[in-house]
Amino acid sequence: MRTLLKGGGVVSGRGVRRADVLIDGEKIVQVGRGLSAAGENVVDVSGMLLFPGFIDAHTHFDLDVANTTTADDFTSGSRAAIRGGTTTVIDFACPNKGESLQYGLDLWHKKADGRAFCDYGFHMTIDDWNPSVEAELPAMFAQGISSFKMYLTYPAMMIGDGAIYSALKALRRLGGICGFHCENAGVIDAMIAEKKAAGELSPASHPQTRPPYLEAEAVSRLLRIAQAADSPVIIVHLTNRQALEEAESARKRGQKVYVETCPQYLVLDDSVYFNEDFSAAARYVCAPPIRAKEEQTYLWRGLKRGLIQTVSTDHCAFTLEQKEVGRGDFTKIPGGLPGVEARG
């Protein structure tokens, strides 16, 4: 069935222009002024803006983590995406240590295939590095997986600097790219131990144990490893000025670095954690944490200047009941926020 959208403002990377849009089935076949309406289903969209379908390149649906499972699976999560104007999500297939990449990919297909309402693809998490995992990489590329993710924090996910170096070289040879969660795990753990010893166990301790400069340190370290491996990288969910400056420094010395941030870092500030109501504060626990308000200025400026390339959501939703498990110990609060519907 062909549908003609008449009289709207078509939004593109070059701005907004008045144009009609002709759709045949699921494909846009023509965009222009004064398109013929003969035989078409005509919809008057005068005064409205017509956006292309958004892509959210960072979601976590149906993920087993923190002794629970995220509140959104591919059915509810993809329906939320569509409501917010996102027509494609890229989720993370996450095998556990000791499991093969193929096992992780097969598992995520079982979670998603036939259950999603929007288009979807997968990144692959590398949380183990050995000859067996390296040998699987060509098969991943053959199945359409060319983007990966590694962690500089979380013991269950980390593989160490030397393994990151080797993995980046292997991905570079195959033409792939990897995104990184950058925080300094060791110092964070030491700070958490101090808070626990002092009996400071509320959500307010969460941002205090994951300060912005420890994110910046990890970004710097990762980028030096990437420099040694001569590999492009993506910094996911970057939150602050110091971390962004590290990315800019790497670019100035010739490295290819892509940066992603998220809506929560652009519009919320760390005052959300200092609410005496546990539930009101715990719902915002995520990593890296939401930062001080002044950081927003630098992130918006980075977007305007093209220093930040992507705004994704890191959608990782939990119910308030799930967050309750951390009452009395902020480290047990499942970390993550929803966002796939609200970003648009």
Disulfide bonds with the S-S distance in Angstrom:
none
